[in-house]
């Protein structure tokens, strides 16, 4: 055991040969994490029953984040302003965005959606870059319902 300890000490001493102590070397400021400041628009319903765009913080790298935000409740401030959301809460959404600028959103839901709720999702999805049309697909147990492809302009009477 003594031989192993002596050998280890000798290796440590040999490895340190030629290394001179130095002072602290400055390397400039520390690293800083930075991401682009993004914001997104989602459509909620005002007290008059009309769609209004509301700006919220975005999520870098997730272009579908605005639509996902509709699956939750309006913020406390938005509720103070009298804004509401008709999109059924806590639903799963799946996105398919092929090159032809048409976004398909598949929603797992067994409830009928109001026209206002559909307009909220379609108008919000239209704020995503390179989306020209939106198609909603409702999947229920044992059936699938495809709505025609639409734009926010199809709901101009609700704005």
Secondary structure, DSSP 8 states (H G I E B T S, - for coil): -HHHHHHHHHHHHHHTTT----------S---------EEEEEEE-TTS-EEEEEEE--TT-TTHHHHHTTS---HHHHHTT-B--S-SS--EEEEE-TTSEEEEEEE--S---HHHHHHHHHHHTTSTT--EEEEEEEETTEEEE---B-GGGGGGG-
